[in-house]
C-alpha cells in the first residue's frame, strides 16, 4: 500500500511540474517541430569529423546524474544512447533550473558541441535544452527494466524504450521482409493485393472470423488465406504472383499462434511442387544470410543450418519408420482405425480414413524429431483438397510441408487444376464439415468456374512469415516478433 501511495505521489508530482511549466509559458506540448541534424550512432561513427561541431539531437532522458552546477544525462534516440553534458554557465541559470526538474522519460532537444570527456566517452556539451514532451508516467527502473512478459506485450511502447534488444528484433524483422521481396522480385514475381474481407474464407483448413456488411446486409469473413484469389490471377494470365500480408484465423493462441499473422503465398504457372521446394530453401537461406550473415542460425541453443538442399522424405515413410505401420497396406479404413487405436493409442474418430490416420500419426510421433530443415512430402489427399494427386499413388498428393525446429514453416503443392476433381473434393470437405470437422474447406463455386476457364499447371507455396522470423531472430514466442500481439483485455 505504501509503495502504491508513493507511486501515486510521484505521478502527481510530474503533473504538478507540467502545470508549472504551462503557467510560466513553457508548455512542452506546444512545440511542433525540431530540426534534428544528427543521431547518436552517427555522431559516434563520425566523431573525428564532428568533433567541435554544433549538432542538434533529440530523444528521451534515460539516466541523469548531477554534480552541483553540471549534470550528465543519457539521451536515447532511434539509434541508441548518447551522453549529454549540461552546465549552468552554458545554458543559463533560468534554463538550468528548469532542466534539473526534468524527469527520466522526458523528451528533450539538445543543441551543443560534440566532444570527448576525460574518460574518452563521446558526448555533446549542451548550449540549449528544450523540453519537447513531459512524461507523466514512470519508466521501469534501469537495473531491472521491464521483465514481465504480459506487460511487455501490452505496453510495447515501454518495452521498446527500456529493452533495446527488442527494438533490434523488429529491425531484423524489417530486413527479413525486405529480403523476401528482393528475392521474389528478382525472380520475376509480381506483388499483388487481394481481398481481406470475403464472403467465402477458403484456401486453408481453419475457422474464420465472422462479420457483417451493413449496407449489403450480408455476412462476411476475414480471410484465412489468399490462395484462391492468387490462383484466379494465374487463370487471368499472370504467370508469377505473390502476396505478403495479414491472415486471420479464429483459433487458439500459443507461442506459435496469433489470431492475426503474416503469411506470404506465391504461385507460378508451369511450375510444380519440386520447383516450390527449391524456391523455399533458397529463399529462407537468402533471408538468413541477410539478417545474420550465415545460413546457420542458433535457436535457443540449437544450431539449425538452412543451407540447401534440405532433407526430403514422404510423410507415410516417416510414419512407417517411426511406428512400423504403413496405413495404406490396410484393406479398409475400419481396420486402419482399429490398429491406430489399439497399437498406437491414437485418439481416433469414426470419420477418419487411412489418410487421416497417416496425418494423425505423423503429428503425434514424427514432428518432434524435425529439427533440421526438412521437406515432408506426399500428404494424404483427404487433408489436401487443393493439391494434385500423385500420378503413381492417387491416395497421396504432390504436396510438401517444410519443417524446422519441429515447426511447420511452409506449405506447398502442385496445384489441382482439374475443376471436376476440385468440385468433388470440395463436396468431400462439406461432408467432413457435416461430420464435425469445423475446419473443413467450404465450397467456392466461383473458384470452380475459374478452374473451368483454365488454370495452367501451377506450383503454389505459402510461408509462415512470423515463424520464419522467430527462427531467424532467436525469438521463442510469436509475441516477441509481433509489435502488438492479440491480448485479452484487462478488467
Secondary structure, DSSP 8 states (H G I E B T S, - for coil): -HHHHHHHHHHHHHHHHHHHHHHTT--GGG---------HHHHHHTHHHHTT-EEEEEEEEEEEEEETTEEEEEEE-SS-EEEEEEEHHHH-HHHHHHHTT--TT-EEEEEEEEEE-TT--EEEEEEEEEEEE---S----TTT----HHHHHHTHHHHHHH-HHHHHHHHHHHHHHHHHHHHHHHTT-EE----SEESS--SSSS---EEEETTTTEEEEE-S-SHHHHHHHHHTT-SEEEEEEEEE--S--BTTB-SEEEEEEEEEET--HHHHHHHHHHHHHHHHHHHHSSSEEEETTEEEE--SS-EEEEHHHHHHHHHS--GGGSSSHHHHHHHHHHTS-----TT--HHHHHHHHHHHHTGGG--S-EEEE--BGGG-TTB-EETTEEEEESEEEEEETTEEEEEEEEB---HHHHHHHHHHHHHHHHTT-TT-----HHHHHHHHHH--SEEEEEEEHHHHHHHHTT-SSGGGSSTT-------
